[in-house]
Amino acid sequence: MVRTFPFKIRQVADILQLKIRHEAGNTGNADVDCPFCKRKSKLNLNAVKNVYRCNFCGENGGMVGLYGKVHDISNADAFREICEILGCSSTATPDCENPDVKPMHRASNDTIHQTYAMLLSLLNLATPHKEHLLSRGLSEEWITEFGYKSVPAFGQQGLCIKLIQSGCILEGVPGFYKENGEWNVKLNAPGIVIPVCSIDGRIAGLQIRLNNPVNSRKYIWVSSNDLDGGASSGAPIHFLGDPAAKRVYITDGSLKGMVAHTLSRHTFICLPGVKNLGGLDDLLTCVKANGTTETLEALDIKKLTDKQAGESAAMLRGKLSAHGFKVTSAVWEDKSLGGVDDYFLHRMKTTKNHVYNVDISTAVAV
């Protein structure tokens, strides 16, 4: 079924105040400044299909996704905001923006894990990326164990051919899509590929830590929900450690949690963002059934001074309390250490007997 929308991509571009550099006659197609890589005249707007693509950084997708990526919100929220700004309403949903695109249902968890695992085995880790991970406190053994790799500069279609020859399924695996009838994968932004794993150890998604952050965004998901044959990555939660641990730490960011976990050996739930709690209820129910009784909210220390960060931390603690856990807020004395990973790295470099303040009135060694 072809879904209709009460707006066009040029209207979305107007809302985002994208500067038009060139228009293709009366087709409505236009080249604008890319909001992601900031290159002038590199983002092409296709007014017929209501899709976009940057010819420099490779960002692409549908018009709702364009708005959502710029503002770092979901397609559903982006759709609602666009309609509100334009004063229109519709029963259409942003699940399928382009009638020429045939999105797939998300593949099974086993298929996604197997395809991602094989993909990672075909990639290498560039020396600068390895040096960055080592500087964060990860050992070479942990870097290999976690499967960190680098986005290749070229050869994405060749990777897909090798995956298919190895028996991997690409349909419905986030990041893979068809272009002119051939399979491709959205690994086109230079950075570190980070596997995100579920509580059962299977790879549920891939993130890229960008070499050059875009609009303050350091991380993007490998996703292809707006492309032919593609599927949405969603925002899976990363789990590290013992599924039956009595105490579980909760922080935001997969890499941050991985560093903290390897340095402390504590169990971590790593949210995709401080406000992105989707899927957390199910995970908390699972760990509670496994025997977890205590949770530590371990968001960045700026929660003490930044209003929004403080509200996000309080919201997370409220959710943890609602599930019946004993809840404490991790607060360390040295406020120059921003995240829990910074704290554990500092402690490793100084003394293992450093006192760890869980809250204002209680100090416990961890």
C-alpha positions, 0 to 999 in steps of 0.5 A, spaced: 500 500 500 502 506 498 502 511 504 501 518 503 503 524 507 501 531 508 507 534 506 513 534 502 521 533 503 522 541 500 517 543 506 521 539 511 528 542 508 524 549 509 523 547 516 530 545 517 532 551 514 537 548 509 540 552 504 538 551 497 544 552 492 542 549 486 535 547 483 534 542 477 529 546 473 522 545 475 522 538 478 523 540 485 529 536 486 535 541 489 542 540 492 542 543 499 548 544 504 548 537 508 546 538 516 551 532 517 557 533 514 556 541 513 559 540 506 555 546 501 551 543 496 552 536 497 545 533 500 541 532 494 533 532 495 529 528 491 522 531 490 519 525 487 521 520 492 521 524 498 528 522 499 535 525 500 542 523 500 549 526 501 554 525 496 560 526 500 558 523 507 553 518 504 547 520 509 541 518 506 534 516 507 526 519 507 524 526 509 521 524 516 528 520 517 532 527 515 528 531 520 529 525 526 536 525 525 538 532 525 534 533 531 536 526 534 529 523 535 525 517 533 521 517 526 514 517 530 516 524 534 519 527 527 513 526 524 508 529 529 513 535 530 513 536 522 505 536 522 505 540 528 509 545 525 506 545 518 499 545 521 497 539 518 494 532 520 494 525 517 493 518 519 499 516 515 505 513 519 512 514 518 514 507 517 514 507 510 516 514 507 517 512 499 512 508 495 518 505 491 522 502 498 520 495 500 522 495 507 523 488 510 521 485 517 526 485 522 530 478 521 530 474 527 535 475 533 539 469 531 540 471 523 542 478 526 547 476 530 550 471 525 550 476 520 553 481 524 558 476 527 560 474 520 561 481 518 565 483 523 570 478 522 571 481 515 573 487 517 579 490 520 581 495 526 585 501 524 591 503 528 588 510 530 582 506 532 586 501 536 590 506 540 584 510 542 581 504 545 587 502 549 587 510 551 580 509 554 583 503 558 581 497 554 586 491 553 588 488 547 585 482 549 578 486 551 578 489 544 579 483 540 573 480 545 568 485 544 570 485 536 571 492 535 572 494 528 573 500 523 568 502 518 572 500 511 573 506 506 571 502 500 568 495 498 562 495 502 558 491 496 564 486 496 563 485 503 555 483 502 557 478 496 562 475 501 557 474 506 552 471 501 557 466 499 558 464 506 550 463 507 549 469 511 542 472 510 542 480 509 534 481 508 531 484 514 538 485 518 539 493 520 544 496 515 543 492 509 539 494 503 538 493 496 541 499 491 539 497 483 538 490 485 544 489 489 546 488 496 549 494 500 551 496 507 550 502 510 558 503 513 559 509 510 561 514 516 568 513 518 569 511 525 569 505 530 564 499 529 561 497 536 557 491 537 551 492 542 549 485 545 543 483 548 543 479 555 544 473 552 550 475 548 547 475 541 549 481 537 543 486 537 545 492 533 551 495 531 553 503 532 559 507 529 563 512 533 564 517 528 571 520 527 568 527 526 562 528 530 556 531 527 551 536 530 554 534 537 553 526 535 558 522 536 555 515 535 550 513 530 546 506 529 547 502 523 540 502 520 537 502 513 529 503 515 528 508 509 532 504 504 529 498 499 530 491 503 532 495 509 530 494 517 530 499 523 536 498 528 532 500 533 536 502 539 538 496 543 540 496 550 547 493 551 548 488 557 555 486 560 557 481 565 553 476 569 545 476 568 544 473 575 548 479 578 546 481 585 548 488 583 547 492 576 550 498 574 546 502 569 549 508 565 549 510 558 553 509 552 555 502 550 563 504 549 563 507 556 559 501 559 564 496 556 570 500 559 567 501 566 565 493 566 572 491 564 576 495 569 571 494 575 568 487 573 561 489 575 555 488 571 553 493 566 546 495 563 548 500 557 542 505 555 543 508 548 541 514 551 540 518 558 532 519 555 532 512 551 529 507 556 525 503 551 526 496 552 529 497 559 522 495 563 523 488 559 530 487 561 529 489 568 524 484 569 529 479 566 534 481 571 530 481 577 527 474 575 535 472 575 536 475 582 538 482 581 536 486 588 540 492 587 541 497 582 546 503 581 544 509 577 551 511 574 550 516 569 555 522 568 557 526 574 554 532 570 547 530 573 549 534 580 550 541 576 546 540 569 538 541 570 536 536 564 541 531 566 539 531 573 532 530 571 534 524 566 538 521 572 531 522 577 527 519 571 531 513 571 532 512 578 524 512 579 523 507 573 528 502 577 525 503 584 518 502 580 521 495 579 522 494 586 530 494 586 534 498 592 536 504 588 543 508 589 546 514 585 553 513 583 557 519 585 564 520 586 568 525 589 573 528 583 568 532 579 573 532 573 571 525 572 565 526 567 563 518 566 563 512 570 568 509 565 573 515 567 572 514 574 574 507 574 580 508 569 582 513 574 582 508 580 586 503 576 591 508 575 591 510 582 589 506 588 585 500 588 583 502 595 579 508 593 573 510 596 567 510 592 561 514 594 554 511 592 551 517 595 552 523 599 551 520 606 554 513 604 561 511 602 562 504 600 568 500 597 567 497 590 
